Amino acid sequence: MPSNQDQTGLALAALAACIVQTLGERDATFQKDFEARLADAYSRLRDSGGDHLGAIEILANVREFLKP
């Protein structure tokens, strides 16, 4: 069974994806722009050398939820 922290991260990722998809329905460029910034944030955290595994997992999950 996933931990409470894992479940919270998944819920946060799902919620972020829902918001992005909803805003993307109103602005055709919004989701594409968001995904570019998401990739940048992911890269920065990954390359920062710190212990950011939880944050990186949430960003990766958002990316997965946004896939068609």
Backbone atoms as SQL, in Angstrom:
CREATE TABLE atoms (id INTEGER PRIMARY KEY, chain TEXT, resi INTEGER, resn TEXT, atom TEXT, x REAL, y REAL, z REAL);
INSERT INTO atoms VALUES
  (1, 'A', 1, 'MET', 'N', 0.855, -1.197, 0.000),
  (2, 'A', 1, 'MET', 'CA', 0.000, 0.000, 0.000),
  (3, 'A', 1, 'MET', 'C', 0.890, 1.246, 0.000),
  (4, 'A', 2, 'PRO', 'N', 0.618, 2.185, -0.911),
  (5, 'A', 2, 'PRO', 'CA', 1.416, 3.408, -0.965),
  (6, 'A', 2, 'PRO', 'C', 1.289, 4.210, 0.335),
  (7, 'A', 3, 'SER', 'N', 2.363, 4.912, 0.676),
  (8, 'A', 3, 'SER', 'CA', 2.354, 5.739, 1.874),
  (9, 'A', 3, 'SER', 'C', 1.426, 6.940, 1.678),
  (10, 'A', 4, 'ASN', 'N', 1.100, 7.588, 2.785),
  (11, 'A', 4, 'ASN', 'CA', 0.272, 8.798, 2.710),
  (12, 'A', 4, 'ASN', 'C', 0.954, 9.871, 1.868),
  (13, 'A', 5, 'GLN', 'N', 2.278, 9.959, 1.990),
  (14, 'A', 5, 'GLN', 'CA', 3.027, 10.949, 1.218),
  (15, 'A', 5, 'GLN', 'C', 2.939, 10.637, -0.275),
  (16, 'A', 6, 'ASP', 'N', 3.057, 9.351, -0.643),
  (17, 'A', 6, 'ASP', 'CA', 2.930, 8.967, -2.051),
  (18, 'A', 6, 'ASP', 'C', 1.535, 9.288, -2.575),
  (19, 'A', 7, 'GLN', 'N', 0.521, 8.999, -1.793),
  (20, 'A', 7, 'GLN', 'CA', -0.850, 9.271, -2.216),
  (21, 'A', 7, 'GLN', 'C', -1.101, 10.769, -2.338),
  (22, 'A', 8, 'THR', 'N', -0.534, 11.543, -1.438),
  (23, 'A', 8, 'THR', 'CA', -0.671, 13.000, -1.510),
  (24, 'A', 8, 'THR', 'C', -0.001, 13.532, -2.774),
  (25, 'A', 9, 'GLY', 'N', 1.175, 13.009, -3.094),
  (26, 'A', 9, 'GLY', 'CA', 1.873, 13.428, -4.312),
  (27, 'A', 9, 'GLY', 'C', 1.086, 13.097, -5.557),
  (28, 'A', 10, 'LEU', 'N', 0.487, 11.907, -5.604),
  (29, 'A', 10, 'LEU', 'CA', -0.329, 11.526, -6.759),
  (30, 'A', 10, 'LEU', 'C', -1.560, 12.414, -6.875),
  (31, 'A', 11, 'ALA', 'N', -2.190, 12.701, -5.754),
  (32, 'A', 11, 'ALA', 'CA', -3.368, 13.573, -5.770),
  (33, 'A', 11, 'ALA', 'C', -2.988, 14.972, -6.243),
  (34, 'A', 12, 'LEU', 'N', -1.867, 15.479, -5.773),
  (35, 'A', 12, 'LEU', 'CA', -1.399, 16.802, -6.196),
  (36, 'A', 12, 'LEU', 'C', -1.119, 16.825, -7.688),
  (37, 'A', 13, 'ALA', 'N', -0.471, 15.780, -8.194),
  (38, 'A', 13, 'ALA', 'CA', -0.173, 15.696, -9.625),
  (39, 'A', 13, 'ALA', 'C', -1.456, 15.629, -10.449),
  (40, 'A', 14, 'ALA', 'N', -2.425, 14.833, -10.002),
  (41, 'A', 14, 'ALA', 'CA', -3.696, 14.714, -10.719),
  (42, 'A', 14, 'ALA', 'C', -4.436, 16.050, -10.720),
  (43, 'A', 15, 'LEU', 'N', -4.449, 16.724, -9.598),
  (44, 'A', 15, 'LEU', 'CA', -5.116, 18.021, -9.504),
  (45, 'A', 15, 'LEU', 'C', -4.451, 19.043, -10.420),
  (46, 'A', 16, 'ALA', 'N', -3.122, 19.093, -10.414),
  (47, 'A', 16, 'ALA', 'CA', -2.409, 20.031, -11.292),
  (48, 'A', 16, 'ALA', 'C', -2.726, 19.736, -12.755),
  (49, 'A', 17, 'ALA', 'N', -2.740, 18.462, -13.120),
  (50, 'A', 17, 'ALA', 'CA', -3.038, 18.089, -14.506),
  (51, 'A', 17, 'ALA', 'C', -4.458, 18.498, -14.889),
  (52, 'A', 18, 'CYS', 'N', -5.408, 18.321, -13.989),
  (53, 'A', 18, 'CYS', 'CA', -6.800, 18.722, -14.271),
  (54, 'A', 18, 'CYS', 'C', -6.897, 20.227, -14.510),
  (55, 'A', 19, 'ILE', 'N', -6.203, 20.988, -13.696),
  (56, 'A', 19, 'ILE', 'CA', -6.223, 22.447, -13.843),
  (57, 'A', 19, 'ILE', 'C', -5.611, 22.845, -15.182),
  (58, 'A', 20, 'VAL', 'N', -4.467, 22.258, -15.509),
  (59, 'A', 20, 'VAL', 'CA', -3.789, 22.576, -16.771),
  (60, 'A', 20, 'VAL', 'C', -4.665, 22.205, -17.959),
  (61, 'A', 21, 'GLN', 'N', -5.276, 21.040, -17.917),
  (62, 'A', 21, 'GLN', 'CA', -6.134, 20.617, -19.020),
  (63, 'A', 21, 'GLN', 'C', -7.347, 21.531, -19.167),
  (64, 'A', 22, 'THR', 'N', -7.935, 21.933, -18.063),
  (65, 'A', 22, 'THR', 'CA', -9.088, 22.830, -18.106),
  (66, 'A', 22, 'THR', 'C', -8.698, 24.193, -18.679),
  (67, 'A', 23, 'LEU', 'N', -7.584, 24.745, -18.221),
  (68, 'A', 23, 'LEU', 'CA', -7.127, 26.025, -18.760),
  (69, 'A', 23, 'LEU', 'C', -6.714, 25.885, -20.221),
  (70, 'A', 24, 'GLY', 'N', -6.188, 24.728, -20.592),
  (71, 'A', 24, 'GLY', 'CA', -5.803, 24.474, -21.972),
  (72, 'A', 24, 'GLY', 'C', -6.987, 24.449, -22.917),
  (73, 'A', 25, 'GLU', 'N', -8.167, 24.135, -22.394),
  (74, 'A', 25, 'GLU', 'CA', -9.370, 24.158, -23.225),
  (75, 'A', 25, 'GLU', 'C', -9.737, 25.580, -23.631),
  (76, 'A', 26, 'ARG', 'N', -9.339, 26.545, -22.834),
  (77, 'A', 26, 'ARG', 'CA', -9.655, 27.943, -23.108),
  (78, 'A', 26, 'ARG', 'C', -8.544, 28.656, -23.873),
  (79, 'A', 27, 'ASP', 'N', -7.323, 28.153, -23.736),
  (80, 'A', 27, 'ASP', 'CA', -6.151, 28.768, -24.367),
  (81, 'A', 27, 'ASP', 'C', -5.310, 27.653, -24.962),
  (82, 'A', 28, 'ALA', 'N', -5.297, 27.570, -26.271),
  (83, 'A', 28, 'ALA', 'CA', -4.656, 26.451, -26.965),
  (84, 'A', 28, 'ALA', 'C', -3.159, 26.333, -26.666),
  (85, 'A', 29, 'THR', 'N', -2.506, 27.413, -26.289),
  (86, 'A', 29, 'THR', 'CA', -1.065, 27.365, -26.031),
  (87, 'A', 29, 'THR', 'C', -0.719, 27.106, -24.570),
  (88, 'A', 30, 'PHE', 'N', -1.716, 27.163, -23.694),
  (89, 'A', 30, 'PHE', 'CA', -1.436, 27.076, -22.265),
  (90, 'A', 30, 'PHE', 'C', -0.753, 25.765, -21.886),
  (91, 'A', 31, 'GLN', 'N', -1.321, 24.641, -22.304),
  (92, 'A', 31, 'GLN', 'CA', -0.759, 23.355, -21.880),
  (93, 'A', 31, 'GLN', 'C', 0.649, 23.164, -22.432),
  (94, 'A', 32, 'LYS', 'N', 0.877, 23.551, -23.658),
  (95, 'A', 32, 'LYS', 'CA', 2.216, 23.421, -24.245),
  (96, 'A', 32, 'LYS', 'C', 3.226, 24.263, -23.470),
  (97, 'A', 33, 'ASP', 'N', 2.857, 25.499, -23.156),
  (98, 'A', 33, 'ASP', 'CA', 3.732, 26.379, -22.374),
  (99, 'A', 33, 'ASP', 'C', 3.979, 25.801, -20.976),
  (100, 'A', 34, 'PHE', 'N', 2.932, 25.278, -20.363),
  (101, 'A', 34, 'PHE', 'CA', 3.060, 24.682, -19.034),
  (102, 'A', 34, 'PHE', 'C', 4.019, 23.499, -19.072),
  (103, 'A', 35, 'GLU', 'N', 3.852, 22.643, -20.081),
  (104, 'A', 35, 'GLU', 'CA', 4.705, 21.460, -20.177),
  (105, 'A', 35, 'GLU', 'C', 6.171, 21.842, -20.378),
  (106, 'A', 36, 'ALA', 'N', 6.439, 22.913, -21.099),
  (107, 'A', 36, 'ALA', 'CA', 7.814, 23.385, -21.276),
  (108, 'A', 36, 'ALA', 'C', 8.386, 23.853, -19.942),
  (109, 'A', 37, 'ARG', 'N', 7.597, 24.576, -19.180),
  (110, 'A', 37, 'ARG', 'CA', 8.062, 25.034, -17.859),
  (111, 'A', 37, 'ARG', 'C', 8.208, 23.877, -16.882),
  (112, 'A', 38, 'LEU', 'N', 7.331, 22.912, -16.994),
  (113, 'A', 38, 'LEU', 'CA', 7.407, 21.715, -16.159),
  (114, 'A', 38, 'LEU', 'C', 8.713, 20.963, -16.440),
  (115, 'A', 39, 'ALA', 'N', 9.059, 20.816, -17.708),
  (116, 'A', 39, 'ALA', 'CA', 10.303, 20.141, -18.080),
  (117, 'A', 39, 'ALA', 'C', 11.513, 20.906, -17.547),
  (118, 'A', 40, 'ASP', 'N', 11.454, 22.221, -17.607),
  (119, 'A', 40, 'ASP', 'CA', 12.542, 23.046, -17.087),
  (120, 'A', 40, 'ASP', 'C', 12.683, 22.868, -15.574),
  (121, 'A', 41, 'ALA', 'N', 11.568, 22.903, -14.862),
  (122, 'A', 41, 'ALA', 'CA', 11.602, 22.719, -13.410),
  (123, 'A', 41, 'ALA', 'C', 12.135, 21.335, -13.044),
  (124, 'A', 42, 'TYR', 'N', 11.703, 20.327, -13.794),
  (125, 'A', 42, 'TYR', 'CA', 12.173, 18.958, -13.565),
  (126, 'A', 42, 'TYR', 'C', 13.688, 18.890, -13.730),
  (127, 'A', 43, 'SER', 'N', 14.186, 19.467, -14.807),
  (128, 'A', 43, 'SER', 'CA', 15.632, 19.453, -15.068),
  (129, 'A', 43, 'SER', 'C', 16.412, 20.189, -13.988),
  (130, 'A', 44, 'ARG', 'N', 15.906, 21.323, -13.579),
  (131, 'A', 44, 'ARG', 'CA', 16.597, 22.097, -12.536),
  (132, 'A', 44, 'ARG', 'C', 16.677, 21.321, -11.231),
  (133, 'A', 45, 'LEU', 'N', 15.578, 20.701, -10.831),
  (134, 'A', 45, 'LEU', 'CA', 15.595, 19.921, -9.594),
  (135, 'A', 45, 'LEU', 'C', 16.521, 18.714, -9.716),
  (136, 'A', 46, 'ARG', 'N', 16.435, 18.025, -10.832),
  (137, 'A', 46, 'ARG', 'CA', 17.264, 16.832, -11.054),
  (138, 'A', 46, 'ARG', 'C', 18.743, 17.191, -11.014),
  (139, 'A', 47, 'ASP', 'N', 19.094, 18.339, -11.601),
  (140, 'A', 47, 'ASP', 'CA', 20.494, 18.730, -11.715),
  (141, 'A', 47, 'ASP', 'C', 21.018, 19.526, -10.517),
  (142, 'A', 48, 'SER', 'N', 20.155, 19.821, -9.560),
  (143, 'A', 48, 'SER', 'CA', 20.562, 20.677, -8.442),
  (144, 'A', 48, 'SER', 'C', 21.457, 19.971, -7.436),
  (145, 'A', 49, 'GLY', 'N', 21.473, 18.659, -7.462),
  (146, 'A', 49, 'GLY', 'CA', 22.335, 17.932, -6.545),
  (147, 'A', 49, 'GLY', 'C', 21.736, 17.702, -5.168),
  (148, 'A', 50, 'GLY', 'N', 20.596, 18.284, -4.899),
  (149, 'A', 50, 'GLY', 'CA', 19.955, 18.092, -3.605),
  (150, 'A', 50, 'GLY', 'C', 19.092, 16.840, -3.591),
  (151, 'A', 51, 'ASP', 'N', 18.523, 16.574, -2.449),
  (152, 'A', 51, 'ASP', 'CA', 17.640, 15.418, -2.298),
  (153, 'A', 51, 'ASP', 'C', 16.208, 15.866, -2.558),
  (154, 'A', 52, 'HIS', 'N', 15.819, 15.851, -3.816),
  (155, 'A', 52, 'HIS', 'CA', 14.503, 16.333, -4.221),
  (156, 'A', 52, 'HIS', 'C', 13.671, 15.235, -4.880),
  (157, 'A', 53, 'LEU', 'N', 13.895, 14.006, -4.487),
  (158, 'A', 53, 'LEU', 'CA', 13.241, 12.875, -5.140),
  (159, 'A', 53, 'LEU', 'C', 11.713, 13.002, -5.112),
  (160, 'A', 54, 'GLY', 'N', 11.142, 13.393, -3.977),
  (161, 'A', 54, 'GLY', 'CA', 9.685, 13.532, -3.883),
  (162, 'A', 54, 'GLY', 'C', 9.140, 14.558, -4.849),
  (163, 'A', 55, 'ALA', 'N', 9.810, 15.699, -4.942),
  (164, 'A', 55, 'ALA', 'CA', 9.364, 16.759, -5.851),
  (165, 'A', 55, 'ALA', 'C', 9.508, 16.320, -7.299),
  (166, 'A', 56, 'ILE', 'N', 10.608, 15.654, -7.614),
  (167, 'A', 56, 'ILE', 'CA', 10.831, 15.168, -8.983),
  (168, 'A', 56, 'ILE', 'C', 9.758, 14.153, -9.365),
  (169, 'A', 57, 'GLU', 'N', 9.397, 13.285, -8.430),
  (170, 'A', 57, 'GLU', 'CA', 8.351, 12.294, -8.707),
  (171, 'A', 57, 'GLU', 'C', 7.009, 12.965, -8.987),
  (172, 'A', 58, 'ILE', 'N', 6.687, 14.001, -8.229),
  (173, 'A', 58, 'ILE', 'CA', 5.423, 14.706, -8.456),
  (174, 'A', 58, 'ILE', 'C', 5.415, 15.352, -9.836),
  (175, 'A', 59, 'LEU', 'N', 6.521, 15.997, -10.215),
  (176, 'A', 59, 'LEU', 'CA', 6.584, 16.622, -11.539),
  (177, 'A', 59, 'LEU', 'C', 6.479, 15.571, -12.640),
  (178, 'A', 60, 'ALA', 'N', 7.131, 14.435, -12.455),
  (179, 'A', 60, 'ALA', 'CA', 7.031, 13.350, -13.440),
  (180, 'A', 60, 'ALA', 'C', 5.592, 12.832, -13.531),
  (181, 'A', 61, 'ASN', 'N', 4.921, 12.747, -12.398),
  (182, 'A', 61, 'ASN', 'CA', 3.528, 12.284, -12.401),
  (183, 'A', 61, 'ASN', 'C', 2.615, 13.292, -13.091),
  (184, 'A', 62, 'VAL', 'N', 2.845, 14.565, -12.894),
  (185, 'A', 62, 'VAL', 'CA', 2.048, 15.583, -13.607),
  (186, 'A', 62, 'VAL', 'C', 2.214, 15.380, -15.102),
  (187, 'A', 63, 'ARG', 'N', 3.453, 15.200, -15.536),
  (188, 'A', 63, 'ARG', 'CA', 3.728, 14.976, -16.963),
  (189, 'A', 63, 'ARG', 'C', 2.978, 13.745, -17.473),
  (190, 'A', 64, 'GLU', 'N', 2.961, 12.686, -16.687),
  (191, 'A', 64, 'GLU', 'CA', 2.253, 11.465, -17.089),
  (192, 'A', 64, 'GLU', 'C', 0.752, 11.694, -17.184),
  (193, 'A', 65, 'PHE', 'N', 0.196, 12.411, -16.214),
  (194, 'A', 65, 'PHE', 'CA', -1.248, 12.681, -16.233),
  (195, 'A', 65, 'PHE', 'C', -1.642, 13.559, -17.418),
  (196, 'A', 66, 'LEU', 'N', -0.723, 14.371, -17.931),
  (197, 'A', 66, 'LEU', 'CA', -1.031, 15.254, -19.056),
  (198, 'A', 66, 'LEU', 'C', -0.926, 14.567, -20.414),
  (199, 'A', 67, 'LYS', 'N', -0.358, 13.377, -20.454),
  (200, 'A', 67, 'LYS', 'CA', -0.264, 12.658, -21.718),
  (201, 'A', 67, 'LYS', 'C', -1.658, 12.280, -22.212),
  (202, 'A', 68, 'PRO', 'N', -1.850, 12.366, -23.539),
  (203, 'A', 68, 'PRO', 'CA', -3.173, 12.009, -24.083),
  (204, 'A', 68, 'PRO', 'C', -3.479, 10.534, -23.939);
